[in-house]
């Protein structure tokens, strides 16, 4: 049966664009999954191209109401000085209306509108001016928001790759370190490639989250029928 997965990121320099697309590819391996990749718009700076690297603005923008359409939502927030970036925190906070009942609906209530949906988190840390560490605190903060809504947080499933990957965490995939891609001009691109272990963890995270979402979605359909 068909179910929907959203992979959502905020990024200026493209690091999480790469990671989001690998997670999405993993989710697409689950039969019935319709997977879309979105970006979070900066609520202050908007879409000024001068503020972003090439390719970052290519994905469509997501708004809070669109989250209601998906069975599984994976959110990528870059780290800044050990904490979640303000743009992602603002987006997560904007979902509060779906938790508290302050959003009018046809049946008069909006309490727990995200209840039962699967949630996942991913992040990136390190790089010039961004600080280091804090990746698990960021991932757990996103999970905490999911729990506030009655969502089901899903992380990275166990595998031997966890032994070798830099900053591997069961809470979600993390990109770390400086750029690895060098262009024709000899300069490192900030839209960097993933390490082999990062690819494997990201792929498995997307696939695992989609598998859980499928089981829940199919179970709901069976009850309704």
GUMARKOL-805266 format. One line per field, with one value per residue: residue number from 1; z, y, x of N, C-alpha, C in turn; chain. Coordinates in nm, 4 decimals, padded with zeros to 6 digits. Example, Ala and Ser with C-alpha at 12.3 -4.5 7.8 and 13.67 -1.06 7.14 Angstrom:
REM residues 2
nr	1,2
n_pz	00.7800,00.7080
n_py	-00.5690,-00.2250
n_px	01.3190,01.2850
ca_pz	00.7800,00.7140
ca_py	-00.4500,-00.1060
ca_px	01.2300,01.3670
c_pz	00.7800,00.7870
c_py	-00.3300,00.0030
c_px	01.3200,01.2900
kette	A,A
REM end
This chain:
REM residues 225
nr	1,2,3,4,5,6,7,8,9,10,11,12,13,14,15,16,17,18,19,20,21,22,23,24,25,26,27,28,29,30,31,32,33,34,35,36,37,38,39,40,41,42,43,44,45,46,47,48,49,50,51,52,53,54,55,56,57,58,59,60,61,62,63,64,65,66,67,68,69,70,71,72,73,74,75,76,77,78,79,80,81,82,83,84,85,86,87,88,89,90,91,92,93,94,95,96,97,98,99,100,101,102,103,104,105,106,107,108,109,110,111,112,113,114,115,116,117,118,119,120,121,122,123,124,125,126,127,128,129,130,131,132,133,134,135,136,137,138,139,140,141,142,143,144,145,146,147,148,149,150,151,152,153,154,155,156,157,158,159,160,161,162,163,164,165,166,167,168,169,170,171,172,173,174,175,176,177,178,179,180,181,182,183,184,185,186,187,188,189,190,191,192,193,194,195,196,197,198,199,200,201,202,203,204,205,206,207,208,209,210,211,212,213,214,215,216,217,218,219,220,221,222,223,224,225
n_pz	00.0000,-00.0587,00.0912,00.2441,00.2536,00.3873,00.3459,00.5032,00.5101,00.6361,00.4932,00.4150,00.2899,00.1610,00.2730,00.4061,00.2005,00.0392,00.2230,00.2825,00.0393,00.0113,00.2303,00.1451,-00.0808,00.0368,00.1688,-00.0482,-00.1270,-00.0032,-00.0660,-00.1978,-00.0974,-00.1308,-00.1837,-00.0957,-00.1157,00.0741,00.1581,00.4338,00.4646,00.5315,00.7822,00.8149,00.6365,00.3954,00.0529,-00.0606,-00.3103,-00.2817,-00.0323,-00.0300,-00.1334,-00.4661,-00.5837,-00.3389,-00.3084,-00.4780,-00.4043,-00.3228,-00.0987,00.2309,00.4330,00.7605,00.7506,00.5449,00.6558,00.7641,00.5640,00.5391,00.6248,00.7392,00.8589,00.8152,00.9528,00.8902,01.0590,01.0656,01.2782,01.4975,01.6667,01.8555,01.8957,01.7709,01.4564,01.4244,01.2329,01.1887,01.4449,01.4669,01.2716,01.3773,01.6132,01.5029,01.4549,01.6763,01.6980,01.6023,01.8031,02.0291,01.9874,01.8884,01.6266,01.3994,01.2824,01.0698,01.2393,01.4698,01.6472,01.6997,01.8357,01.8752,01.5984,01.4583,01.5676,01.5896,01.3536,01.1940,01.2912,01.2077,01.2452,01.1343,01.1038,01.0750,01.1661,01.2544,01.0469,00.9026,01.1220,01.2429,01.4688,01.6838,01.7559,01.9643,01.8228,01.9043,02.0948,01.9343,01.7668,01.9583,02.0530,01.8378,01.8315,02.0769,02.0229,01.8421,02.0171,02.1820,02.0197,02.0009,01.8097,01.6556,01.7205,01.5177,01.4722,01.3634,01.2507,01.4175,01.3088,01.1684,01.0644,01.2366,01.4050,01.2766,01.1664,01.1697,01.4446,01.4704,01.5569,01.7291,01.7255,01.4886,01.1597,01.1140,00.9522,00.9444,00.9874,00.7544,00.4118,00.1415,-00.1304,-00.4181,-00.6530,-01.0071,-00.9910,-00.7842,-00.5333,-00.2337,-00.2389,-00.0623,-00.0833,-00.0177,-00.0741,00.0731,00.3239,00.2921,00.5065,00.6098,00.4000,00.4046,00.6596,00.6400,00.4279,00.5369,00.7512,00.6266,00.4930,00.7087,00.8616,00.6754,00.6509,00.9060,00.9003,00.6924,00.7998,01.0096,00.8659,00.6960,00.8877,00.9939,00.7692,00.7461,00.9763,00.9213,00.7043
n_py	-00.1187,00.2304,00.4828,00.7867,00.9642,01.2221,01.3926,01.6302,01.9290,02.1890,02.3990,02.5874,02.5641,02.3239,02.0778,01.9108,01.8607,01.6588,01.4459,01.4260,01.3378,01.0829,00.9519,00.9685,00.8056,00.5573,00.5232,00.4973,00.2374,00.0781,-00.0967,00.0689,00.3179,00.6660,00.9143,01.2323,01.5165,01.8012,02.1480,02.3686,02.6984,02.9931,03.1919,03.4572,03.5564,03.4567,03.3437,03.4373,03.4125,03.4709,03.3909,03.1205,02.8109,02.6726,02.4717,02.4249,02.5535,02.4188,02.2238,02.1933,02.4123,02.3368,02.3662,02.3993,02.2878,02.1035,01.8852,01.7295,01.5658,01.3502,01.0233,00.9659,01.1569,01.2914,01.4913,01.7205,01.8987,02.1343,02.1691,02.4368,02.5775,02.3722,02.3403,02.3130,02.4637,02.7881,02.8205,02.5678,02.5133,02.7076,02.6182,02.3671,02.4553,02.5837,02.3859,02.3523,02.4241,02.2054,02.0302,02.1424,02.2174,02.4641,02.5123,02.5557,02.3069,02.0915,01.9230,02.0607,02.0379,02.0150,01.8677,01.6668,01.6151,01.5158,01.2773,00.9414,00.9390,00.8604,00.9672,01.0976,01.1916,01.3874,01.5244,01.7679,01.8458,02.0522,02.2217,02.5396,02.8056,02.6934,02.5424,02.2515,01.9104,01.8086,01.6707,01.4540,01.5775,01.7546,01.5765,01.4366,01.6454,01.6990,01.4549,01.4793,01.6761,01.5343,01.3424,01.5046,01.5456,01.3014,01.1424,00.8808,00.8240,00.7226,00.5816,00.5117,00.1861,-00.1006,-00.2008,-00.3372,-00.1209,00.0881,00.0650,00.1745,00.4227,00.7747,00.9586,00.8029,00.7322,00.6022,00.7681,00.9067,00.9913,01.1484,01.3938,01.4829,01.6896,01.8437,01.9666,01.7313,01.7152,01.8180,02.0692,02.1615,02.3961,02.3596,02.4139,02.3248,02.1937,02.2837,02.1399,01.8518,01.5142,01.2117,00.9998,00.6478,00.5029,00.6893,00.7045,00.4452,00.4368,00.6485,00.5612,00.3240,00.4325,00.5816,00.3721,00.2076,00.3762,00.4130,00.1502,00.1039,00.3006,00.2027,-00.0396,00.0566,00.2162,00.0274,-00.1333,00.0407,00.0725,-00.1873,-00.2042,-00.0147,-00.1292
n_px	00.0826,00.0393,00.2371,00.3600,00.6692,00.8626,01.1631,01.3421,01.5318,01.7516,01.9904,02.2793,02.5235,02.5191,02.5851,02.3979,02.2257,02.3311,02.3294,02.0541,01.9482,02.0584,01.9432,01.6772,01.6901,01.7362,01.4892,01.3231,01.3537,01.1739,00.8823,00.5990,00.6546,00.6328,00.8469,00.9632,01.1802,01.2428,01.3070,01.3753,01.2726,01.4566,01.3330,01.3901,01.5953,01.5033,01.5038,01.7434,01.9742,02.2443,02.3117,02.3392,02.4903,02.5353,02.2666,02.1439,01.8976,01.7308,01.5440,01.1930,01.0094,00.9038,00.6104,00.4543,00.1889,00.2028,00.3261,00.1303,00.0453,00.2111,00.3350,00.5725,00.8421,01.1530,01.3986,01.6564,01.8971,02.1487,02.4373,02.5254,02.7749,02.7540,02.4807,02.1368,02.0573,01.9055,01.7054,01.5908,01.4996,01.3029,01.1240,01.0444,00.9244,00.7091,00.5301,00.3808,00.1105,-00.0271,-00.0110,-00.1273,-00.3913,-00.4643,-00.5096,-00.7596,-00.9868,-01.1889,-01.3317,-01.3193,-01.1053,-00.7493,-00.5725,-00.2881,-00.2321,-00.0185,00.0231,00.1303,00.2738,00.5850,00.9086,01.2313,01.5801,01.8603,02.1945,02.4652,02.7962,03.0806,03.3257,03.4146,03.3626,03.1410,03.1641,03.2125,03.1159,02.8321,02.6403,02.4714,02.3133,02.1704,02.0283,01.8770,01.7235,01.5553,01.4194,01.2905,01.1011,00.9414,00.8352,00.6791,00.4653,00.3488,00.4569,00.6556,00.9753,01.2459,01.5623,01.8965,01.9429,02.0969,02.4230,02.7302,02.8648,02.8422,03.0555,03.2719,03.2124,03.2565,03.1500,02.9168,02.5808,02.2963,02.0797,02.0579,02.1880,02.5048,02.6924,03.0334,03.3256,03.5605,03.5247,03.5507,03.5569,03.7257,03.7395,03.7835,03.9204,04.0843,03.9919,03.8194,03.4951,03.2026,02.9759,03.0013,03.1232,02.9949,03.1408,03.2130,03.1032,02.9222,02.7394,02.6306,02.5102,02.3250,02.1639,02.0601,01.9207,01.7136,01.5810,01.5037,01.3348,01.1293,01.0386,00.9261,00.7264,00.5693,00.4727,00.3122,00.1320,00.0096,-00.1095,-00.2988,-00.4630,-00.5638,-00.7191,-00.9159,-01.0434
ca_pz	00.0000,-00.0748,00.2058,00.2043,00.3354,00.3594,00.3983,00.5131,00.5592,00.6163,00.4641,00.3337,00.2165,00.0845,00.3367,00.4340,00.0746,00.0042,00.3200,00.2663,-00.0811,00.0367,00.3172,00.0602,-00.1672,00.1197,00.1920,-00.1739,-00.1472,00.0611,-00.1578,-00.1645,-00.0460,-00.2141,-00.1064,-00.1459,-00.0417,00.0894,00.2379,00.5221,00.4252,00.6369,00.8063,00.8167,00.5145,00.2756,-00.0477,-00.1266,-00.3638,-00.2360,00.0982,-00.0426,-00.2389,-00.5793,-00.5634,-00.2105,-00.3214,-00.5819,-00.3464,-00.2859,00.0414,00.3075,00.5392,00.8651,00.7117,00.4565,00.7374,00.7915,00.4499,00.5335,00.7285,00.7968,00.8368,00.8633,00.9522,00.9025,01.1133,01.0873,01.4086,01.5069,01.7990,01.9455,01.9072,01.6466,01.3918,01.4607,01.1292,01.2136,01.5709,01.4365,01.1990,01.4710,01.7035,01.4291,01.4542,01.8067,01.6828,01.5771,01.9298,02.1387,01.9591,01.8517,01.4820,01.3724,01.1821,01.0392,01.3549,01.5826,01.7324,01.6277,01.9285,01.8308,01.4554,01.4074,01.6471,01.5159,01.2397,01.2224,01.2779,01.2104,01.2521,01.0894,01.1288,01.0353,01.2584,01.2074,00.9373,00.9432,01.1852,01.2892,01.5946,01.6745,01.8532,01.9919,01.7276,01.9697,02.1575,01.8278,01.7255,02.0664,02.0604,01.7344,01.8806,02.1846,01.9583,01.7913,02.1296,02.2260,01.9281,01.9938,01.6967,01.6888,01.6732,01.4659,01.4463,01.2735,01.3031,01.4469,01.2005,01.1910,01.0189,01.3518,01.4694,01.1992,01.1191,01.2540,01.5135,01.4537,01.6674,01.7023,01.7178,01.3526,01.0870,01.1284,00.8713,01.0274,00.9267,00.6472,00.2768,00.0825,-00.2768,-00.4727,-00.7886,-01.1075,-00.9513,-00.6725,-00.4072,-00.1800,-00.2439,00.0629,-00.1140,-00.0215,-00.0812,00.1998,00.3383,00.2680,00.6248,00.6187,00.2997,00.4510,00.7725,00.5918,00.3473,00.6269,00.8304,00.5443,00.4678,00.8341,00.8946,00.5820,00.6845,01.0218,00.8555,00.6107,00.8887,01.0794,00.7673,00.6514,00.9996,00.9998,00.6575,00.7763,01.0763,00.8574,00.6147
ca_py	00.0000,00.3537,00.5725,00.9017,00.9973,01.3521,01.4163,01.7764,01.9792,02.3272,02.4039,02.6990,02.5246,02.2021,01.9538,01.8248,01.8251,01.5277,01.3474,01.4104,01.2604,00.9424,00.9023,00.9525,00.6884,00.4398,00.5109,00.4557,00.0935,00.0103,-00.0981,00.1554,00.4478,00.7854,00.9910,01.3662,01.5914,01.9417,02.2314,02.4672,02.8344,03.0840,03.2831,03.5951,03.5900,03.4109,03.2652,03.5182,03.3200,03.5056,03.3296,02.9750,02.7491,02.6193,02.3473,02.4174,02.6037,02.3444,02.1483,02.2760,02.4532,02.2747,02.4468,02.3096,02.2164,01.9924,01.7701,01.6471,01.4781,01.2444,00.9199,00.9635,01.2838,01.2939,01.6313,01.7430,02.0304,02.1506,02.2192,02.5642,02.5918,02.2675,02.3346,02.3132,02.5945,02.8594,02.8041,02.4416,02.5270,02.7865,02.5322,02.2697,02.5262,02.6216,02.2711,02.3449,02.4353,02.0723,01.9580,02.2074,02.2415,02.6035,02.5184,02.5128,02.2026,02.0640,01.8622,02.1514,02.0164,01.9799,01.8026,01.5446,01.5914,01.4417,01.1548,00.8163,00.9496,00.8247,01.0794,01.0687,01.3117,01.3795,01.6518,01.7815,01.9303,02.0837,02.3173,02.6726,02.8943,02.6238,02.4735,02.1064,01.8307,01.8404,01.6068,01.3757,01.6714,01.8042,01.4681,01.4103,01.7585,01.6758,01.3434,01.5293,01.7426,01.4279,01.2819,01.6004,01.5348,01.1641,01.0744,00.7646,00.8488,00.6083,00.6219,00.4284,00.0491,-00.1563,-00.2636,-00.3294,00.0091,00.1767,00.0528,00.2442,00.5551,00.8891,01.0135,00.7191,00.7443,00.5401,00.8707,00.9592,01.0036,01.2770,01.4274,01.5558,01.7191,01.9415,01.9227,01.6346,01.7237,01.9245,02.1004,02.1855,02.5136,02.3232,02.4518,02.2256,02.2280,02.2575,02.0363,01.7473,01.3765,01.1404,00.8841,00.5217,00.4668,00.7829,00.6617,00.3236,00.4699,00.7315,00.4752,00.2333,00.5118,00.6076,00.2467,00.1614,00.4635,00.3832,00.0194,00.1207,00.3761,00.1128,-00.1331,00.1301,00.2589,-00.0909,-00.1786,00.1309,00.0402,-00.3139,-00.1769,00.0604,-00.2179
ca_px	00.0000,00.1169,00.2530,00.4412,00.7853,00.9243,01.2976,01.3430,01.6603,01.7946,02.1332,02.3294,02.6438,02.4973,02.6264,02.2839,02.1590,02.3844,02.2814,01.9098,01.9183,02.0922,01.8362,01.5589,01.7106,01.7119,01.3452,01.2578,01.3676,01.0619,00.7677,00.4864,00.6979,00.6443,00.9444,00.9924,01.2811,01.2057,01.3971,01.3158,01.3105,01.5011,01.2208,01.4389,01.6688,01.4343,01.5749,01.8453,02.0743,02.3784,02.3337,02.3393,02.5699,02.4589,02.1936,02.0749,01.7609,01.6593,01.4321,01.0777,00.9990,00.7957,00.5495,00.4036,00.0671,00.2377,00.3676,00.0126,00.0211,00.3112,00.3352,00.7069,00.9109,01.2905,01.4395,01.7996,01.9314,02.2929,02.4768,02.5968,02.8366,02.7078,02.3354,02.0602,02.0471,01.7836,01.6026,01.5204,01.4268,01.1833,01.0297,00.9890,00.8342,00.5883,00.4396,00.3141,-00.0356,-00.0827,-00.0048,-00.2002,-00.5312,-00.4905,-00.5298,-00.8970,-01.0063,-01.3287,-01.3986,-01.3110,-00.9882,-00.6272,-00.4808,-00.2213,-00.2513,00.0973,00.0315,00.1415,00.3658,00.7237,01.0017,01.3742,01.6636,01.9995,02.2608,02.6050,02.8725,03.2149,03.3338,03.4578,03.2662,03.0212,03.1876,03.2304,03.0435,02.6920,02.5490,02.3668,02.2198,02.0830,01.9397,01.7823,01.6309,01.4534,01.3378,01.2048,00.9877,00.8543,00.7640,00.5780,00.3510,00.3004,00.5175,00.7384,01.1117,01.3208,01.7002,01.9766,01.9405,02.2290,02.4981,02.8742,02.9150,02.8452,03.1864,03.3747,03.1714,03.2856,03.0333,02.7982,02.4865,02.1664,01.9760,02.0489,02.3143,02.5735,02.8094,03.1287,03.4540,03.5691,03.4911,03.6427,03.5526,03.8097,03.6984,03.8867,03.9976,04.1695,03.9294,03.7269,03.3536,03.1332,02.8787,03.1014,03.0781,02.9886,03.2287,03.1429,03.0241,02.8100,02.6414,02.5633,02.4237,02.2144,02.0770,01.9884,01.8262,01.5966,01.5097,01.4439,01.2219,01.0211,00.9835,00.8383,00.6093,00.4864,00.4042,00.2073,00.0320,-00.0649,-00.1912,-00.4133,-00.5511,-00.6308,-00.8225,-01.0245,-01.1156
c_pz	00.0000,00.0565,00.1683,00.3067,00.2911,00.4251,00.3887,00.5682,00.5553,00.5933,00.3874,00.2429,00.1550,00.1526,00.3572,00.3098,00.0338,00.0945,00.3037,00.1474,-00.0658,00.1273,00.2353,-00.0285,-00.0882,00.1427,00.0673,-00.1997,-00.0854,-00.0308,-00.1073,-00.1187,-00.1560,-00.1348,-00.1737,-00.0547,-00.0433,00.1656,00.3241,00.4800,00.5482,00.6614,00.8069,00.6829,00.3860,00.1840,-00.1259,-00.1780,-00.3160,-00.1042,00.0910,-00.1524,-00.3484,-00.5420,-00.4361,-00.2239,-00.4232,-00.5262,-00.3143,-00.1360,00.1075,00.4060,00.6411,00.8227,00.6239,00.5343,00.7648,00.6820,00.4519,00.6513,00.8023,00.7603,00.8978,00.8453,00.9771,00.9448,01.1311,01.2263,01.3981,01.6505,01.9003,01.9623,01.7711,01.5882,01.4198,01.3600,01.1517,01.3443,01.5489,01.3662,01.2933,01.5678,01.6345,01.4186,01.5804,01.7960,01.6625,01.7037,02.0290,02.1111,01.9201,01.7015,01.4515,01.2614,01.1649,01.1594,01.4833,01.6735,01.6478,01.7221,01.8663,01.6838,01.3916,01.4788,01.5577,01.3940,01.2851,01.2010,01.2843,01.2044,01.1951,01.1018,01.0662,01.1340,01.2032,01.0880,00.9897,01.0009,01.2451,01.4225,01.5751,01.7832,01.8680,01.9066,01.7961,02.0417,02.0549,01.7883,01.8325,02.0826,01.9569,01.7772,01.9901,02.1297,01.9031,01.9051,02.1843,02.1443,01.9242,01.8714,01.7468,01.6355,01.6314,01.4299,01.3421,01.3291,01.3280,01.3235,01.2319,01.1506,01.1362,01.4205,01.4037,01.1645,01.2208,01.3113,01.4877,01.5773,01.6325,01.6870,01.5762,01.2900,01.1037,01.0298,00.9588,00.9496,00.8105,00.5117,00.2221,-00.0698,-00.3234,-00.6184,-00.8807,-01.0711,-00.8314,-00.5365,-00.3626,-00.1891,-00.1101,00.0424,-00.1299,-00.0362,00.0592,00.2042,00.3151,00.3860,00.6411,00.5205,00.3509,00.5658,00.7278,00.5136,00.4376,00.7138,00.7521,00.5209,00.5933,00.8724,00.8049,00.6107,00.8031,00.9816,00.7748,00.6999,00.9606,00.9854,00.7231,00.7625,01.0139,00.8906,00.6839,00.8783,01.0132,00.7663,00.6922
c_py	00.1253,00.4321,00.6776,00.9339,01.1333,01.3574,01.5668,01.8232,02.1315,02.3242,02.5309,02.6544,02.3861,02.0720,01.8584,01.7917,01.6842,01.4208,01.3213,01.3223,01.1134,00.8790,00.8771,00.8295,00.5592,00.4171,00.4609,00.3055,00.0147,00.0159,-00.0111,00.2941,00.5538,00.8846,01.1254,01.4344,01.7389,02.0157,02.3259,02.6052,02.9147,03.1861,03.4299,03.6338,03.5464,03.3296,03.3486,03.4275,03.3479,03.4377,03.1784,02.9291,02.6952,02.4872,02.3407,02.4558,02.5258,02.2708,02.2416,02.3034,02.3794,02.3768,02.3521,02.2277,02.0954,01.8681,01.6762,01.5442,01.3533,01.1488,00.9152,01.0933,01.2749,01.4342,01.6435,01.8855,02.0403,02.2048,02.3534,02.5820,02.4948,02.2563,02.3351,02.4531,02.6561,02.8370,02.6758,02.4463,02.6040,02.6997,02.4313,02.3359,02.5641,02.5066,02.2633,02.3524,02.2988,01.9866,02.0101,02.2367,02.3837,02.6225,02.4709,02.4086,02.1772,02.0050,01.9418,02.1340,01.9812,01.9163,01.6765,01.5140,01.5175,01.3077,01.0314,00.8211,00.9121,00.9463,01.0332,01.1977,01.2840,01.5182,01.6532,01.8748,01.9508,02.1772,02.4569,02.7549,02.8270,02.5539,02.3225,02.0355,01.8724,01.7646,01.5263,01.4652,01.7265,01.6985,01.4389,01.5242,01.7451,01.5625,01.3900,01.6012,01.6397,01.3679,01.3735,01.5885,01.3939,01.0906,00.9617,00.7874,00.7189,00.6557,00.5363,00.2867,-00.0037,-00.2195,-00.2539,-00.1943,00.1066,00.1748,00.1423,00.3886,00.6635,00.9451,00.9345,00.7280,00.6720,00.6420,00.9266,00.9709,01.1431,01.2859,01.5078,01.5820,01.8147,01.8810,01.8280,01.6457,01.8423,01.9462,02.1267,02.3052,02.4858,02.3564,02.3442,02.2770,02.1964,02.1609,01.9070,01.6101,01.3178,01.0328,00.7576,00.4842,00.5602,00.7461,00.5426,00.3531,00.5511,00.6482,00.3846,00.3087,00.5395,00.4831,00.1984,00.2457,00.4338,00.2477,00.0288,00.1944,00.2882,00.0171,-00.0639,00.1698,00.1410,-00.1425,-00.0903,00.1006,-00.0887,-00.2922,-00.1069,-00.0282,-00.3263
c_px	00.0872,00.1197,00.3571,00.5501,00.8390,01.0617,01.3216,01.4773,01.6630,01.9441,02.1644,02.4420,02.6358,02.5318,02.5085,02.2018,02.2014,02.3266,02.1322,01.8760,01.9550,01.9862,01.7098,01.5711,01.6899,01.5636,01.2725,01.2684,01.2530,00.9398,00.6530,00.5250,00.6997,00.7279,00.9706,01.0943,01.2427,01.3152,01.3141,01.3642,01.3525,01.3900,01.2614,01.5002,01.6023,01.5243,01.6759,01.9569,02.2161,02.4135,02.3511,02.4346,02.4783,02.3917,02.1123,01.9278,01.6777,01.5375,01.3163,01.0749,00.8828,00.7394,00.4874,00.2825,00.0974,00.2787,00.2509,-00.0111,00.1096,00.2994,00.4681,00.7782,01.0504,01.3457,01.5894,01.8297,02.0822,02.3216,02.5478,02.6448,02.7763,02.5585,02.2679,02.0529,01.9102,01.6716,01.5216,01.4423,01.2967,01.0791,00.9655,00.8906,00.7038,00.4883,00.3551,00.1625,-00.1004,-00.0834,-00.1080,-00.3466,-00.5642,-00.5072,-00.6718,-00.9038,-01.1546,-01.4031,-01.3795,-01.1919,-00.8670,-00.5256,-00.4212,-00.2358,-00.1335,00.1141,00.0367,00.2303,00.5068,00.8129,01.1463,01.4528,01.8021,02.0619,02.3998,02.6724,03.0123,03.2104,03.3609,03.3433,03.1455,03.0407,03.1891,03.1506,02.8984,02.5932,02.4389,02.2662,02.1215,01.9814,01.8347,01.6818,01.5199,01.3609,01.2424,01.0830,00.8896,00.7706,00.6557,00.4497,00.2918,00.3508,00.6088,00.8790,01.1806,01.4611,01.7685,01.9782,02.0819,02.2931,02.6467,02.9334,02.9262,02.9819,03.2913,03.3409,03.2062,03.1560,02.9059,02.7108,02.3573,02.0543,01.9594,02.1860,02.3723,02.6898,02.9042,03.2568,03.4448,03.5337,03.5965,03.6510,03.6363,03.7734,03.8151,03.9744,04.0882,04.1121,03.8301,03.5842,03.2896,03.0172,02.9575,03.0393,03.0727,03.0966,03.1468,03.0534,02.9048,02.7001,02.5618,02.4673,02.3025,02.1135,01.9932,01.8886,01.6991,01.5130,01.4365,01.3229,01.1022,00.9586,00.8872,00.7110,00.5146,00.4072,00.2878,00.0941,-00.0537,-00.1555,-00.3155,-00.5134,-00.6298,-00.7430,-00.9427,-01.1087,-01.1920
kette	A,A,A,A,A,A,A,A,A,A,A,A,A,A,A,A,A,A,A,A,A,A,A,A,A,A,A,A,A,A,A,A,A,A,A,A,A,A,A,A,A,A,A,A,A,A,A,A,A,A,A,A,A,A,A,A,A,A,A,A,A,A,A,A,A,A,A,A,A,A,A,A,A,A,A,A,A,A,A,A,A,A,A,A,A,A,A,A,A,A,A,A,A,A,A,A,A,A,A,A,A,A,A,A,A,A,A,A,A,A,A,A,A,A,A,A,A,A,A,A,A,A,A,A,A,A,A,A,A,A,A,A,A,A,A,A,A,A,A,A,A,A,A,A,A,A,A,A,A,A,A,A,A,A,A,A,A,A,A,A,A,A,A,A,A,A,A,A,A,A,A,A,A,A,A,A,A,A,A,A,A,A,A,A,A,A,A,A,A,A,A,A,A,A,A,A,A,A,A,A,A,A,A,A,A,A,A,A,A,A,A,A,A,A,A,A,A,A,A,A,A,A,A,A,A
REM end
